[in-house]
Amino acid sequence: MDDQLETNAFEESDPLFENNGTKKPNSSLDTAEQDEAPHKNKHLCVHYENENECENVIDDTGENWTVRSNSLHGTNYDTKNLKSFKNYTRDALPRMEYYRNLMSILRGNFGNQHRPTLDELHGNQISISFDDHDKNVSHNIISNGLNQSKVVKFGWIKGVLVRNLLNIWGVILFLRLSWVAAHAGIIHGTLIILLASTCTTLTAMSMAAICTNGEVKGGGTYYMISRSLGPEFGGAIGIIFSLANAVAVAMYTVGFAETLRDLFWNDPDFDDINLVRLISCITVIILLIIVFIGTAWEAKVSDFSNLSLYLDSIFDEISSQFVCEIPFQIFHLLTVTLIENNLAPDYRDGHSFFSVFSTYFPAATGILAGANISGDLKNPSRAIPLGTFLAIGITTITYLLFHFIMAANVLRDANGMIDLVRDNRTHQIVTDSIQNCQNFTCSYGLMHYTQIVELMSWYGPLIYAGIFAAALSSALASLVSAPKVFQALCNDRLFPYISYFGKGYGPNNDPRLGYCLTFLIAFCCCLLGELNIIAPIISNFFLAAYTLINFSCFHASFSKSPGFRPSFRFYNQWLSLGSAFLMTIVMFITNWISALLTFLIILILYMYILYRKPDVNWGSSTQAQTFRSTLTSVLRLNLVPDHVKNYRPQILFLSGQPKDRPDHIDLAYLITKNCGLLICGIVVTDPISIRNQYKLQNDSNQWLIEKKIKAFVDVVQEQSFEKGVRALIQLSGIGKLRPNIIMIGFKHDWNRCDPKSLLEYFSTIHAVFDHHLSIVIFHDNSSNKAYSDTNSKTAKEFETNEKIEKNQESKNPDTIAFKTDEPEQIEYNPQTRIFFSKQKKGSYIDVWWMYDDGGLTLLLPYLVRSHPHWNNCKLRVFALANKQTELDTEQRNMATLLSKFRIDYSSVILIKDILKPPKVQSQIEFQKLIKPYLIESDSSENQDQNQDEIKNKQMNLSISKEDLEQFKDKNNRNIRLRELLIEHSMESRLIVMTLPVPRKDTCPPILYMAWLDTLTRDMPPMMLIRGNQTNVLTFYS
């Protein structure tokens, strides 16, 4: 590409620009030849008036320019003016290499020829990809690229057209087309041929669309389906199609063996099936030896076969019409009477239109022979459509012509007794004599004799040569196709324990072990010895492949992916869909048992790959359709009005790195699993690069995938934790898939952390209520670290790692970097890590429904209990009694309400002494908790305040006597609640309680945190929940 750009910078007709002692690059052919070897070191010379002054300049592309520096047309030029344009800009000119999966090779072997990243254009930092996928891909490309010069590549004629013709002109043409004409007659036989050609033409249109949508690599049909529909369908059809081609080898060799038997034992009554088995098995062994020599020699054999086949078919057509001596055993000259007799079908022995079609259809399956060796083609995107369509047209005309000639000239039944009609001269007498099957055994005719073509020919041995060539070349093509497809499947590693079959040998990367496996399958099928048994076996396999090819084209077009831009325009998505249905219908009508068996095999393979989840990303139409379906569903959801019956918990969990809080993640996932949305929000408060933000998000997503937790990860960078939370609240989600619950862990170090951190945590709670969202604060005594510690730690860790990577890439050997600020790890009890994912036996989930928040305090524990690990726990509901004189009535009312909500509970307990003064010991513990933050007075004139009190007061982290007096009742109520929790719920598995709401600009942060600490300290795992005061439960249907 660069060579062409540089050459076009000068006038092509300018005689001053020439190629260092060679001819001028003044034609498109020269330019194309230069493009084929863009990395060779060319020496170009630009002539000036003084030819002796010539200077060599090598630019950064490796091109050697010779420049004479004197004036040209009266103008002085300096050598630097002839440098490449890209030397004057940081941007890169469009190059094909930028769109290949081998950038690491280009950087390592061809200089710094890579597209600059946005960081390199916009800033000063070097952007380094953290995805290792390219390394794996480039490794394979390097290994293949080393031998590229030795690989034999075929054009569209030799690689596709000839290969397809030889596969279609197989044993069916010479040995079974007469049988088709006998049963189906002229009309039905023509319909059978046209139906098969219609199937193949429609499939070829879909295949052409897929092939021209980018470069096609090795693997043929498997590659096209897997890259279009994904690994599930691709892997299934890869196995099926490889097996079908392996069985096809047996079909062609058995046809060859039948012909060889009839040639040496020319007796229609002789039918030794063991001889057919022996000949076909020996033939398969010889074919294996030929294939082991290499695909190039196999192609040469095919070329010879193709020439013979052309001569045979042309001579056969002529001789059958103009032969001088009529072989009365089977036919006589073309007559209207014979055409009328053979016009209608005559199905015998239980055969029907579709059973005959199933025997004929393998003849049309050769259209994939060229596509199956797509890796050996020079330009698959052009060769496959062109060669395939031309092959279908030629072979369809040939089959129709042969079918008509045989049906119009040959009787269905003939006894072969020439002496009976030798002296007869009338047509009727001849016909009656030949068809006399009552007194004689009819061993000839379309129904009984398979070597009709040979008897109709003028020179029989030439026909035998054509049959041999057709059968053997088709068998060779199938013997090559099956391992090539299977090799691509093995290299993708979709199935275990088969990768060694994909190992390539020699310059052409031949799968020799795959050849051996195909040989074993073909050898076993040859033991059947019957062509009519083998042919229907592979018909359904090929029809299944055609079905998926058509469906692949439809699905890729229907998904509206911008990446599906085939250069072949003569296709229609609905025509492809109709073709897929047509193939399916034909499969079931032909043989519904085989069709069911084929679909069952595909389904089993599909489900296995779907369960195995191979680590591949091919940009399939299934992925595109997933995006389109999701987008459509989200847009449709926007039109659905909210209703309390459709309420679903959608949690934004302020988790930090998910791997640091597995127990919190498990609890959140218990609530949202299969019913809601879970987003893990990460707030980063220290500076961190965009690259490391992406890495943090990808690592977190990977951890969730490994733990089989269905959740999303959002990373936001802000100056403070509170601002980051507000940003997450406002931006997380899309449409109506937005969080309605904010979940956060309890800040255990609230009384010893940095005051700013405490204020941010308290402000976060206010931020949730400001946005009218629900909140869940989860307390777990096994976690004793501050909840937001890892946000800044994460940033420091990633920035430190980035510095290490940059220093390691530095070429200065004296630069050594050390990882200094190791982030402090959060300690977890191993028992707690599996607390929410482990089976719970017995015990209780206690719900302290203190205040009506819309029912969220009841709904969330119900969802937790519905999980199989928690369904053995009983649900107890605690509520506050309003009047002690009406306890029974209030208890019945609460039980009725729970029943209407369809909440399965074990007991309802009303707390009647909530207003009872707490014990003195409990009050003393609370006073000790808040004592460090108490100040004597709000008067600024008090000079006895120490520095901590002044600092706390300035940061609003103090508690005055006025605050204690104002919140005296709430203090006592929360202290009393702690006593009740200790009394009733210390042995419970999980406690759920309504969260008290802090009054904005009224409740001191320290006092509120003291309340929460009082309620949760030394208690079992506890969820403090507060809904947004709107209903999430209803008892209406």
N, C-alpha and C positions, 0 to 999 in steps of 0.2 A: 504493500500500500504506500509506504513512504517513497519507494523508488518511483512509483507512478506519479506521486505528487511532485517530487523533485524534477522529474523529466518534463511534466506538463508546465513547469514554471518557465520554460523556454519555448520558443516557436519550434514546432516539429520540423519545419522546412528550413530552419536556420542552419547553414552549412558549417557554422562555427562550433556547433555543439555535437561532438561525436564521442564514441565510446572507446577511447584508448586503444586505438589500433584495430578496432572491429567496426562492423557496419553501424551506421547511425540508427538510433532508436526512433525511426520516423514512421513506424507503423504500429497498429494495434497489436499485431502479433508479437513484435519485439517487446512491447510493454507487458503483454500477458506473460511472456516467457520470463521477464524479470520478476514479475509478481510471484511466479511459482517458487522462486528461491530468494525470498526477501532478505535472508540473513547472510547471503554470501558477500564477501568483501569485494565490492566493485570498485574499479579504478576509472573514473570518468575525467575527461580533460576538457576544459573550456579554452579555446584558442583565442589569442589576442594577436595584435599586429606582430609583435616580436615573439616568434614561436620558441625561441631559445630560453626565454625566461618563463619557466614553468614551475609552479610551486605545489607541493602535495599538502592537502588539507584533509584530515580525517575527522568527520563530525561525530556526534555522540551516538549515531545509529550504526557506526562501524563502517560507513561508506568512505571510500578513499577518493577524494576529488583532486584533480590536477588543475591548477589555476595559473594562467599567465597574467601577470599583474600590470601590463602596460595598457594603454588606452584602447578603447573599443568605440569606434565611430566618434572619435574626438572627445570621449569622456573617460576620466580616470576612475578606476574601480579598485577598491581594496578587497583583499581576500575574504574579509569577514562578511562582506555583503552577500557571499554565496553560501553562508551557513543556512541550516534548516530554519524555517520560520519558528519552530517550537523552541529554539534557543532564546527567543525574545519574549516568551510568555510562560507562565507557570501552568497554564491550561494545556490539555492534551488534545491533539487532533483525533477525530474518529478513527479507530482501528478495529479490525476484526478480532484481534487477540484480546481486547478488553472484555469481550463478551464470552470468552471461553473459560472453562474451569481449570486453567493452568497458569494463573498469574504468578505463582511462586516459581514456576519454571522460567517464565520470561524474565523475572527479576534476577534469577540466578545465572541464566545462560546467555541472555541477550541484553545485558546492561540494565539500566534503570528505566526500562520501557514499561511503565505501569501508569494507569490513570491516577492522578493525584487525588487524595481524599479531600473531603470538605475541610477538615482541620488543617491540612497543608495549604489549602488555598486561602482560607479565611484567617488562620492564625499561624503560630509558629511551632505548634506541637506536632509531632509525628503520630499519625494514627495507625495503630497496629491491630489487626483483626484478632479477636479472641476465639474465633471459631476454627476448630481444628479440622473441619470437614474438608476444606480445600487441600490440606496436606495429604489426606488419604487419597483424594482424587488425583492430585498431581503426581503422586507416587506411581499410580497405575499408568498415568499418561507418559511419564518418563520411561517406564519400562517398555511401553508399546512404541514410544517415539524413537527409541534407539534402533529398532528394527524396521522403521517405516520404509526405508529405502529398499528393503528386500521383500516387502509384502507384495503379492500379486493381486492387482485390482482389476476388475472386469468392467466393461462398459455396458450400456443398456442392451445391446444386441446379444453378446455372448453371455452376459451375466443374468439377464432377465428373459428376453424374448426366446432365445434358443432353449434355455432351461425350462421355461414354461411350456413351450411347444413339445418338447420331448416328454414332459410329464403328462400332458394332456393326450398326446398321441401315444398312448401306452397300449397295454394288452387289451383294454376294453374295446378299442377301435378295431383290432384285428380278430379278437377271439369272442367278444360278447355283443358287439353291435348287431350281428346277424340274429342272435338270440333275442335281443330287444325288438328287432323288426318282426320276428316271428310271433311274439306274444302281443305286442302293442299295435302292430300294423303300421301303415304309413301315417295315418292321422295321429294316433296316440303317440307313436314313436317320435313324430316331429314335435308334438307338445312336450314330451319328456326332454328332448334335447333343448328346446327353447326355454323350458322352465329351469333347467340346470344352468343354461347360459344367462338367463335373467338373474338368477341368484348370484352367479359369479360376477356379472357386470355391476349389479348394485353394490356388491361387496367391494369390487375393485374401485368404485367411485368413493366409497367411504374410506377405503385404504389409501387412495390417492390423496384425499384431504388430510389424513393423519400424516402421511409420509412427507407432504410438502409443508407441514407446519414445523419447520426446523430440521436440523440434521438428524438423520436416522443412523443409529449405531448397530452393532451386531446383535442378533437375536430375532430379527424378522418379526413374525406375528406376535411373539411374546413381548418383544420390545415395544411394539406399537400399542398393544393392549395395556401392558403394565404401566407405561408412561402416560397413558391417557386415562384409564380407569383406576389406576392405583395398584399396589402390590397384591391386594386380595384377589381381584379378578385375574390380574396378570399371572400370578403364581399358579392359580388353578388351571388356566388355559395353557400355560407353559407345559405343565405335566401332561395334560390331555393331548396337546398338539404334538409334543415329542413322541408320545406313545402312538398316536395315529400315524405319524411318518414312519415309525419303526415297523408297524404292522403293514404299512404300504409297501415296504421293501419285500416282505413276504408275498404280498399280492402279485407284484410284478414278476418276481422270480418263479412263482408257481405258474403264472401264465407262460413264462419262457419254458418251463419244464414241460407243460402240456404240449406246447408246439414242438419241442424237441422229441417228445415221445411219439407224436403223430407223424413226425417226419421219418423216423426210422422204423416205426411200426405202423405202417399206413393201412390200418384196419379199424373201421369205426367201432367194431365189436370189442376191440382190445381196450380195456380200461383198467390198467394196473396202477392203482393209486400209490402203491409203495414205490414204483419207479419215479413218479412225480415227486414224491417226498425226497428220494435220494438225489435226483438231479437238482432240485431247488436248494437243498442244503449245501451241496457242493458249489453251486453258483454263488450263494451268499458268502461262502468262504473266499472265493476268488474275488468277489466285489470288495470284500474287506481289505484284501491285499492291495487292490487298485487304489482304494481310498487312502490307505496308509502311505502310498507313494506321495500323495499331495493333491490338493484341489486343482492345481494348474494342469496336471496330467489328466485328471478326471475330466476337466473341461475340454481337453484335446480329444479325448475319447468321445465326448458328447458331440463335438463338432463333426466327427466322422459319422456318427450315428445319425445326426441331423441330415447330412447329405444323402445318406442311404434312404432315409425315411421319405424325403421329398421325392426322390426318383421312384420309389415303390408306390407311393400314393398316386402320382401322376400316371405311371404306367398301368396301375391297377384300374384306374378309372377308364382309361382308353381301351385296355384289353377286354374289360368286361362288356364293352359295348360293340366292339368291332372285331372280336375274335372270329376266325374263320371256321374253326371246328367247335361245335357245341358239345360240352360235356353233359349228356342227357341225364347223368346221375342226379343233378340238382336243379338245373334251370334251362331255359331257352330264351330266345331273343325277346327283347322288351315288347310286350303286347298290352293292349288295353284290357283284355280279359284278365290277365295276370295281375295288373294293377288294381282292377276292381276286386279281385279275390283277396288281395293283401291290403286293401284299403282299411278295412275295419279290424279291430283287435280280436284276438283269439286266445284269451288267457286260459292256461291249463295248469294242472297240478297245484291248485290253490293260489296261483299268482294273481296279482291285481296291478292296477296302474302304478301304485306307489311302491309295491314290492319290486317291480321291474325298475322303477326309478331309483330305488336304493341300490340296486346292482349296477346301474349305469352311472350314478352320481360320482363315484370315485374318479371317473374319467375327467370330470370338470374341476377336481380339486387341485390340479397342477398349477393353478394361477398363483399359488403362494410359494412356488419353488424358488422363484427369483427373490422374493421378499425375505425368504428364510436365510439367505446368505447376504443380508444387507451390509454386514460388516466387511464383505469382500468386494463391494461395489465402489466404483470411483465417485459417483454422485447418486446416492440412493434416492434422493428426493425427486430427481428427474428420471432416473432409469426405471424405477418401479412402476410409476403410472404409465409411462410411455410403452414399455415392454409388455406390461400386463394387458392393457387394452388392445394392443395389436395382436397379442397371442389369442385373446378371447375371440376376436373377430375372425382370424384365420381358422382357428380350430372349429368354431361353430359352423362356418360354411363347409368345412371339410366333413364334419360329422353328418350334417344334413345331406350333403351330396352322396356320401357313402351309404347312408341309411336308405335313401331313395333308390340308389342303384341296386342294392341287394333286395329290397322289398319289391322292386319292379321287375326283377329278372329271375328271382329264385322262388321256388315253391316252398311252402311251409313243410310239407312232408314229401319225401322221395325215397323209393326203394333201391335206386341205383342199378336196376336190372336193364342194362343197355340193349341186350339181345331182344327184349320184348318190343322195342320200338325202333330197331335199326332200319327195318324195311318200311315203316309207316311214314306217310307223308302229310297227313292232315294234323292240324293243331290239336283238335279235340282228342284224337286217338293217342297222340303223344302225351298229352296231359293226363288222360285217364290211366295210361299205362304206367307212367312214372309215379302217380299218386296211389297206385294200388297197394294198400297196406293190409288188406285182408288176407291175401294169399302169400304175401311176402313181408319180411320185416323191413320197416322203414328206418334206415340208419343214416340217411342223408336228408337234405333240406334244411331250412332255417331253424327248425325246431330241434334237430338232432345232431347236426354236424357243425363243429366249431371252426373248421378250417375252410369256411366258405370263400374267404378272400383269396386263398391260395388256389382253389379250384376255378375261380372266376378269372384268374390272371392268365396272361399269355405265357409267362415264364415263371413257374412256381417257385424255384429256388430264390429268385429275387424277392418274392414276397416273404419267404422265410427269413431272409436276411433283414428285411425291414422289421418283421416282428421281433427278431432277436435284438435288433438295434433299439427299437422302441422300448421293449421290456427292460433291457439291461440299462439303458440310459435313464429311464424313469427310476429304476431301482437304485442306481448310483446317486441320482439327485436326492432321493429320499434318504439314502444312507448318509449323505452329507448334511441334509437339512435337519434331521432329527438331533444329531449331536450338537450342531451349531445353536439351535434353539435351547437345548438343554444346558449348553455351556453358559449361555447368557443368564439362564435361571440360576445355575449354580454360583456364578460369580456375584449375583445379587444377594446370596445367602438368605433367601427367604425360608428355606427349609434346612434343618440341621442334617449333618452327616452325609451330605451329597457334594460338598464343595470340591472334593478331589476329582470329581468327574469333569469339573470345569477347567482343570489345569491344561494350559496350552503348551504345545511342543512345536519347535521349528519356527522358521521365519513367518509362517502364516498362522501361528498360534492354533494349530490343529488340536482338537480335543480327542486325543487317541483313546483315553479311557471311555469317553462317550461313544466313540465308534464301537468299542468292544461291547458296551452295554446294549447299544442298538442292534449289534450283530446277534447277541443272545436272544433278544426279544424276537427278532425276525426269524432266527433259526427255530425257535419253538413254534412260531406260527406256521412255518413251512411244513411242520409235521402234520398239520391239518390236511394239506394236500388238495383242498377244494377251493377253487376260485370263487364260486358262488357263496361259500360260507365266509370267506375272509373279507370280501368286498363290503357287505352290509355292516361289518363290525366297525369299519373306519368311517362309514358315511355319517353316522351321528356325531362322531368326534369332529369331523371337518365342519359339519353344519353348526355345531356348537361354537367352533372358532369363528365362523362367518357371522353368527348371531352376535357375538361379542365385538367383532370388528365394527359392524354396523351400529351397534349400541354405543360403542366408544365414540364414533363420529357424532352421533346424535347428542350424547351427553356432553361432549366437549363444546358443541355449538350451543346447546340449550343452556349451559351454565353461564353463557355470556362473558366468558373470561377474555379480557383484552389480549391475553397471550395466545389465544387461538386465532391465528391469522394465516390460514393455508393459502398458498399461491394457486392451488387448484380450486377454481371457482365453481366448477360444474357439479356441485353437490347441494343437497337440501337436507336439513336436519329431519324433517318429517318423512322424507323419502327413506332416509337411513333408519328411522324408527320403524316404518312400515316394512322395510327389508328385514329387520331383526325379528319382527312378528312373523313374517313369511317363513323365515328359516325355522323358527320354533314350530310353526304349524306343520311344515313339511317333516320335521323330525318326528313329531308325534303320529302323524298320519302314516309315515313310512313304517315305523316300528315303535309303538308307544312304550314297550317294555325297555328297549334299548335307550329311548329318549329319557325315560325316568331314571334309568341307571346312570346315564351320562350326567344328568342334572344333579343326581345325588352325589356323584363323585366330585363334581364342581363345587357343590354346596359344602361338602365335608372339607375340601381343601381351602375353600374361602373362609370358613369358620375357623379353621386351624390357624391360618395366617392372621386373621382378625384377632384371635386370642393371643397369638404370639407377639403381635405388634412389632414388626421389624423396624429397625431404625433407618428408615429411608425417607427421602423427601424428593419427589420427582415432579412436583407441581402438577399433579393429575387433575382431571376434570372433577373428580370426586371432591378434592379440596376446594376447587372453585365453586362447586355446587353447594358445599357446606357454607362458604361465605355468603353466597347469594341467598340461600334459605334462611340463614341467620339474619341477614339484613332485612329480608322480607318480613320475617317474623317480628323483628324489633319494630319495624315501621307499622305493622299491623297491630302490635301490642299498644302502640301509641294511641290508636283509635278506640281502644277498649276502655270504657270508664271504670274507675276503681269501685270495688265492692268489698264489703267486709268478708264475705264468704271466700273471696279469692285472695285474701291477704296471705302473703308469704314473707317469712323473715329474710331480709337481704342485709347481710352483715358486712360492715367495714371494720375489720379487725386491725387495730393499730398494733401490729405484731413485731415491728422491727424485722430482723431476719427470721423467717419462719423456723429455721432449724434450731434457733435458740429457745423456742417456746413450743415444743411439740405437744405438751399437755393442753395448752391454750388452744392450739390449732385443732386438736382432737375434739375439744368441747365445742368449738365453733362449727366444726364439720358435722358433729352429731346433730346440731340444730338445723343446718342447711342441707344436709345430704338428701338428694333427690327431691327437694322441695323449695330450695331457695338459693340465693346468690351469696357467695363468700368472696370477699376481696381482702387480701392482706396488704395493708398500707405500711409503707416504710418512709419515715421522715428522716432526712439527712440534714443536719444543721451545720456541718462543716463543709468547706469547699471540696467539691469532688468533680472530676471530669465527666463529660457526657459518656465517654467510653466506659468508665467505671460504673456509672449509673446503669447502663445497659447490662454490664456484666453482673452487677448485683441483682438486677431483675431476672436475668437468665438463670443465674445460680439458684435463686429462690424458686423460680418456676420448675427447675429441674428437680429440686428437693421435693416439691409438692408432687410431681409426677412419680418419683420413686416411691413416695409414701402412699400413692394412689389416692390423693386428696384432690378433689375437683375444686379448684379455686384460682383466682386471678391475683396478680401482684401489681401494685402501683407504687412507684417510687417518686417522691417529690423532694426537692431541695429548697429549703427556706432558711431564713436567718434564725428562727426560733421554732421550737416544737409546736407551740400554739398556732403560729401562722401556717406551719405545714399541715396541721390537722384541719384547719379551716380550708386550706386549699384542697385537701383530699375530699372533704365533705362536699365542697361545691363542684368538684370536677370528676369525681369517681363515678363510673357507670355511664350509661347512655340511655336516653329516652326514659322509659319507666323501669328499666333495669338499673335503678339507683339504690344506694344503701338507705334503709329506713331504720337501721339499728347500728349504733357505734359501740363496738366492744373494745374494752381496754383493761389491762391488768392493774391490780392494785399497786400503788407505790409504797413498797415496804419501807423504804428509807426516808419517808416524808419528814421525820423528826431529826434527821442527821444529814440530809442532803444540802446541796447548795440552795439558798433561798430562791434564786431565780428559777431553778428547776421545779421547785414546789409551786411557785406562782403559775408557771406555765401549765403544770398538770391541773391545777385548780381551774385555770382559765379554760382549759380544754373541756372540762365538764360544762362550764357555762356556754362554751361555743356549741356544744351538742344541743343544749336546750334552746339557744338562740336560733338554731336552724330547724326547730320543731321536730327533732329526731328523738328516737328512743335510745337508751344507753344501758349497757351491761358492764358492770365492773366485776371482774373475776378475781377472787382472792384464793391463793393457794399457799399454805404455810411452807411448802417445800422450796418455794422461790423467795429468796431473801435479798435480791438485787433490785436496784431501782429500775422502774419499767422502761424509761427512755434512755438508759445508759448506753445501749448499743447503737443508738443513732449516730452520735458523734464518733463512737469507737469504730463503727463500720466505715465511716468516711476516712478516718485516720488509717485504718488497716488497708483500705483500697488505694489510697494515695501513696502509702509506703510501698505497696506492691508495685504500683506503677513506676515509682522511682527506681526500684530494683530492676524492673524489666528494661527501662531505658538505659540504665547503667550497664546492664548486661549486653545490650546491643551496641554500646559505645565501642569504638575502635581503639580507644585509649586504654592500654593495658594497666595503667597506673590507677585507673578509677575503680574503686571498690566500694560497694554499698552494703550496708547492714540493715536488717529489719529491727528497728529500735523500739518503737512504741507498740508492743504487743498488746492487743486489746484484752481487757479483763474478761474472762469467761464467766458466764452465769452458771452457777452450780445447780444441778437438779438431782433429786432423789430418783434413782432408776425405777423405783416402784411407781413414782408419780408419772414418769414418762409414758407408762402404759395404763394409767389409771382409767382413762376414758375409753380406751380401746380394748379393755379386758373384760371378760364376762363377770358380771356382778351376781352374787348368790344371796338372795334375800335382802334384808335391811330395808331402809326407807329413803325416799326422796321427800324432804320436808319443804313445804311451800308456806312461807309466812307472808300471806297476802294482807299486808297492813292497810294499804290504801288502794282505792280503785284507780288504776292507771290506764284503763281500757281493756284489761285482760291479758296484757303481755306477760305479767308475772305468773299467770297460770299456763299460758300457751307454751312457753319455752320449756318448762320442765316436762310438760306432756310430750313434746317432740323428743326430748332426751329419752324419756321412758319408752317411747315407741321403738327405739333401737333395740335389736336383738340382744345386745350385751347388757341392757338395762331393764328389760321387760319383766324380770323377776323381782324388781324392787317395787315396793308399795308406795303409793302416793298419799301423804298426809297433808291436809290443808289446815293451817292455823290462821285465825282471823281475830280481830279485836271486837269485843262485845261493846255495844253502845250503852245498853242499860242492863244492870245486873238482875233486874226484876223480870226481864223478858229473855232470859238465856235460851230457854227451850224454843221459843218462837224464832229467835234469830238463828239458832242452829238449824232448825227445819228450813228456814228461808235460804240459808247458805247451801244446805244439801240440795234443795230444789233447784237453785241456780246452777250448781255444778252438774246436776243431772240434765238440765236443759242445755248446758254447754257440751254435754256428752263427754265429760271428763271422768274417767274411771279413777275413783279415789277409794282409799280404804277407811278413812275416818276424817271427820271434821271436828276440830277442837277450837273452841272460842276462849280467848284470853280475857278474863274478867277483871283482873287486878293490875292492868297496865299502869294505872295511876297510883299504885302503891309506891311509897318512897323506897328507893333502893337501899340495900344494906350499907352500913357505914364502911365496911371494907371495900365494897365496890366503889363508893364515892372517893375513898382515899386513893385507890388505884387511878381513878380518872384525874384526880388533882395532881398526882405525880406526873401524869402524862402531859399535862398542859402547863405545869409549873415553870419550865424554862421560858415560856412565852408570855407569862403574866407580867403586867406593868402595874405600878401602883396607881397612877393617875394619868389622865390625858393632858394635864396642865403642863405647858412648856416651861413653867417656872420651877418645876421640880429639878433640883440640881443633883439629886442623889441617884439618878438613873445611871446605870453602867453603860458601857459602849454597846454591848449586845442588845440591850433593851432599846437603845436609840436606833440601832441599825434595823432591828425587827419592826420597830414602829414606822420607820421611814419606808420600809418595803411592805407595809401592811401585813406583817407576820407577827403581830402581837395580839394579846387578848387583855382587854381592860376589865376592871371590875364592873363597868357599865355593861359590857358584853356578857359577862357571866350572869348578871342580873336579868338582862333582857332574854337570854336563852336558857334560863334556869329550868323551865319546864321541859324543854327539849333535851337538855343535858340529862335530867333525871329519867326521862322516858327512854333514852337510848341506853343509859346504864341499866335500867330495869329490863329492857329487851335482852341485854346480854345475859342477865341472870336467868331469864326464861329460856334463852337458847341453850345455856348450859344445862338447864333442868330437863329439857325435852329433846334436844337434837344433837347431843354430843356423839351419839352412836350412829348417826345417819350417814349415808354415803354422800349425799349432796344436799346442801341447804340453798334454797332460793328465797330471797327476801326483797320486799319493795324498798327501793333506794330513796332515802329522804332527799328532797330537793332543796338546794341552798338558795336562799334569797339573794338576789343580785344586789351588790353594793351594801349589803346588810350583814350577811353572815361572814365572819372572819375565816380565811382559808385554814388557819391552824385549828380552829375549833371544829370546822367541818371534817377535816382529816382525822381529828381525835374521835369524832363520832364513828367514822367508818372503821377506825382501828379498834375501837371498843367493841363494835359489833362483830368483827371478824377475827380478832386475835386469838390464836390457839384453837380455832374452830376447824371442823372438816371443810373440804372445798366448798366455797360459797360464791353464789352469784347474786349481786345486788342489781336489781332490775328496776328501771323506771320507764314506762311507756310514755308516749307523747300525748296522753290523755284523749286519744281517739280509739274507737272500738276496733279490736282485732278478733273478737269473739262475738258470735251471734247465736241465738237459739231459734231463729227463723229459718225455714227451709227455702 
